């Protein structure tokens, strides 16, 4: 919860501006997928720019796709994320 809380606080500090967040894969997928939605609360995720920092050049359904991992976890597009795995 501490990492998700830090992300949420930084997003809130952006005020009405854009908040940029670079995501890697691995264990971070589970941590943020579980904790970030609750921590973000009423934050405007539509103003977030989400980038996958270590995305591999594979289709989103591939097991090594970071974007695909977030999508499968329920934290991908449709949850307010502005980046779609298919955009990689």
Helices and strands as residue ranges (DSSP letters): H 2-13, E 19-23, H 27-40, G 45-47, E 48-52, H 66-73, G 85-87
